Amino acid sequence: MKANLLALVILATAAIAARGNITPSNDTSGASDAAAIQSAIDTAANGGTVTLGSGMFYINSQLNVTNGVTLAGQGWENTVIKQVATTPSAETRVVTVSGGAKIERVTLTGGRV
């Protein structure tokens, strides 16, 4: 019984720590991908990982990665986050990272970090 309870606790913790594989919506306006990614970041446990699938993610707002969350892709050449704000410029942020958060295996384009 104790072993079963321990296994259940471990599985529940893993489910909280890692948010599922988010796939691109193909919504080039950026609204869908931005909302999905930010929601996953916001609900991830401190130190958890949000995993992005392969493809182009279009965002129309800045992503904020905080609380030790890792935003991980499938490789620099496979996972791209592209800022498509209505007036993108070199000053438009794609993402901000704070509180020990990390971004791994993702290409960011269309603005600055």
N, C-alpha and C positions, 0 to 999 in steps of 0.2 A: 504494500500500500504506500509506504513512504517513497519507494522508488518510482511508482507511478505518479505521485504528487510532484516529486522533484522533476521528473521528465516534463510534466505539464507546465510547471513554472518556467523551466528552461525554454520550452517552445513558445510560451506566451511572451517571454522577454525578447526572444529573437524576433518575433513578429512586430513588437513595438519598436525595437531598435532599428529595423530596416524597413523602409517603405518600399512597396512593390516596384516593379519595373514599369516606368512611365514611358508610353510610346508617343511619338509625334502625332498631332491631330491633323496636319496638313492645312490648318487654318492660317493662311498667310497674313491675316490681320494681326495675329499675335495674341489675341485675347484668350483663346482656349489653352494654349501651351503655358502662357504666363500664369494663368490662374491655377492650372493643375500642378505645375512645379512649385509655385509658392505655397499652395495648400499642403503639399507633401512635406515641404521644408518646415512649415509652421507646426505640423502635427507630429513630426519626427521627435523621438526621445532625444534628450541631451546626449550627444556622442553617437547618434544613429546615422544611418546612411540612406540617402535617397538615390536610387539607381535610375538613370535614364537609358532607354534603349537606343539602338542605332537610328540615325536619321537626323533631319533638320528640324529643330525646335524654333519656331518663330515666337518672339515675345515683344510686347508693345509697352512694357513697363519694366522698371528695374527689379531684379531679383535680389532679395536680402537673405543671405545664408548666415545663420547665427547659431549660438548655443552648441558649438562643437559638432554640428552636423556636417557630414561629408556629402557633397553632391558629386556623384561618380557616373561617368559615361562608359561607353564600350570601346574607347580608344580615340585619340585625337582626330583620326581620319574618319571615324565612324559616327561620332556624336558631336553635333554642332548646335550651339545656341546663337541665334541671330537676332539682334535688336532691330526691330522694324518700326520704331516710334515714328510718328508722322513727320517729325523734323529731326531725324538722327544726325548727329554730328560727332566730332571728335570729343565733345564734352558730354555726350549722352552716355550714361553708365549702363553697362549690360548687367553687372552684378556688383554687389558689395559683400564683403566677407568680414565677419567680426566674431569675437568670442570664441576663438579657437576653431572656427569652422574651416573646411578645406574644399577645394574643387580639384577633382582628379579625372584625367583621361577625357577632357571635354575641350573643344575649340570654341572660343568666344569671338564673335565678330559683330561689326556694326556700331561700335562705340568703344568705351574704355572700361577698365575694371576699377 
